[in-house]
C-alpha cells in the first residue's frame, strides 16, 4: 500500500460520487494489495442483449474472435 486512503464523511451520494471520480486509486493501492476472491454462490447467467455498433467495429470483433477460435452469434 502506497499511502492510506482516508474516506471523508459524505453528506450525500453526489458528494461521494464526486470523490471517487476525482481520485486516482493507483496513488493508494498497488497490484499486490489485491486479493483473489471467490463467490461460490454466484450463479452464472446468460442474457441476450442487442446493441448497435459501427459495422467496422463488428468486423474487427469477428476477426479477433476467429483468431481466438471463437464463434460469433451473427455469422453472415
C-alpha positions in Angstrom: 0.0 0.0 0.0 1.4 3.4 -1.0 -0.5 5.7 1.3 -3.6 5.3 3.4 -6.9 6.1 1.8 -8.9 8.3 4.2 -12.5 8.4 3.4 -14.4 11.5 4.4 -18.0 11.5 5.7 -20.1 12.1 2.7 -23.3 14.3 3.0 -25.0 12.6 0.0 -24.4 10.3 -2.9 -23.4 13.2 -5.3 -20.6 14.2 -2.9 -19.4 10.6 -2.7 -19.6 10.1 -6.5 -17.5 13.3 -7.0 -14.9 12.0 -4.5 -14.5 8.7 -6.3 -14.4 10.3 -9.8 -11.7 12.7 -8.7 -9.1 10.4 -7.1 -6.7 8.0 -8.7 -6.7 4.7 -6.8 -3.2 3.9 -8.1 -2.0 6.6 -5.7 -3.2 4.5 -2.8 -3.0 0.9 -4.0 -0.5 -1.4 -5.7 -1.3 -4.6 -7.5 0.0 -6.7 -4.6 -2.7 -5.1 -2.4 -5.4 -7.0 -4.2 -6.5 -10.5 -3.2 -8.3 -13.0 -5.4 -11.9 -13.7 -4.1 -14.3 -16.4 -4.9 -18.1 -16.1 -4.9 -19.3 -19.8 -4.6 -23.0 -19.0 -4.5 -22.9 -16.7 -7.6 -24.9 -18.2 -10.4 -23.8 -17.7 -14.0 -26.5 -16.1 -16.1 -26.8 -15.6 -19.8 -28.9 -12.8 -21.2 -29.0 -11.8 -24.8 -28.6 -8.0 -25.4 -28.9 -6.1 -28.7 -26.7 -3.1 -29.3 -26.0 -1.1 -32.4 -22.3 -0.8 -33.3 -20.5 0.6 -36.4 -20.0 -2.2 -39.0 -16.2 -1.7 -38.9 -16.2 -2.5 -35.2 -18.3 -5.6 -35.7 -15.9 -6.8 -38.4 -12.9 -6.2 -36.2 -14.6 -8.2 -33.3 -15.3 -11.1 -35.7 -11.7 -11.2 -36.9 -10.4 -11.2 -33.4 -12.9 -14.0 -32.5 -11.8 -16.1 -35.4 -8.2 -15.7 -34.3 -9.2 -17.0 -30.9 -11.2 -19.8 -32.5 -14.5 -18.4 -31.1 -17.8 -18.4 -32.9 -19.8 -15.2 -33.3 -23.5 -15.2 -32.9 -24.3 -13.3 -36.1 -22.4 -15.1 -38.8 -23.5 -13.7 -42.2 
